[in-house]
Amino acid sequence: MRAAVLEEYKKPLRISEVDSPSINESSEVLLQVTATGLCHGDIHIAMGEWDSQIQVNLPIILGHEVVGRVLQSNHDKIKKNDLVLVYNAFGCKNCKYCKFKEYQFCEKVKVIGVNLNGGFAEYVKIPDGDNLVRVNTSDPIKLAPLADAGLTAYNSVKDLEENSKVLIIGTGAVALIALQLLKLKNVDVTVIGENQLKLDSAEKLGADEVISIKREEDSYLSLLPGKKFDYILDYVGSTRTLAESPWLLNKKGELRIIGEFGGVLRAEEQLLVLRGLRIRGILYGSLQDLKHILDIYLKGKIDTLTTVYKLEDINEAITDVTEGKVVGRAVIVP
């Protein structure tokens, strides 16, 4: 099969012919890949920026936002020709996290496209059909971002109260889906970011206010004078974005950190205690969350904002995403 293979960090992915996967164990499923979203996480891995936190053995096929059609199945509930969306974290199924289907927190977790070969290929092996969600849609390509961007966005906002004031930091795919979900509630949303093209999209998607960061030295406090928020959702996670966020929270407000750009958070103890602030990390979501965001999408309530690239053009897609040219999600089609 054709695949885009990461053979060396900081080098382009190599399009090559590799052996097709085969299934042998019970519950394993073989998919013909329909589409796979290109996440910033894929780029972080390809650049070697996460090698100290995540165990990746090269060479590997990246791609963890996968939608595909079943070619073979050893799982009793997944049948040939089923169209499925992949929940990409595979846990031990025995620990306290797995019992709540929060496999992303399992100490033994394996992730498609990170620890196991992923979806930037014509075929992908799924270790356990329990992680597959059957779908009926005429446009499966637009489903792919739901497997991570949509799921993470949903998990980051699902319990926010109506009438809250929310600041979204960042304008990537996860942030723009989260914005759409928040506007389904009666929530006032301000979006702040650097990319004007994406800010324009945020405005069209219903943001109550968009704030453009035009200079590296611009302070969030100066750009948002006198404003306070009940929730700040940081979809960047850099030291810069984290530095001032606690100061922009109302009393009993909450900072949720979703982005993984390697930032360091420093917050004054008295600020947190005297104002009753909360800080929470958001990692992916549960299998049930994936089913919820899929249902919202299939009801036509959100758009996944996809730009399609062929598999052989994946390095061009990586460049375009890195340079901020893609609004929403780049999606790779074999």
Secondary structure, 3 states (H helix, E strand, C coil): CEEEEECCCCCCCEEEECCCCCCCCCCCEEEEEEEEEECHHHHHHHCCCCCCCCCCCCCEECCCEEEEEEEEECCCCCCCCCEEEECCEECCCCCCCHHHCCHHHCCCCEEECCCECCCCECEEEECCHHHEEECCCCCHHHHHHHHCHHHHHHHHHCCCCCCCEEEEECCCHHHHHHHHHHHCCCCEEEEEECCHHHHHHHHHCCCCEEEECCCCCCCHHHHCCCCCEEEEEECCCCHHHHHHHHHHEEEEEEEEECCCCCCCCCCCHHHHHHHCCEEEECCCCCHHHHHHHHHHHHCCCCCCCEEEEEHHHHHHHHHHHHCCCCCCEEEEEC
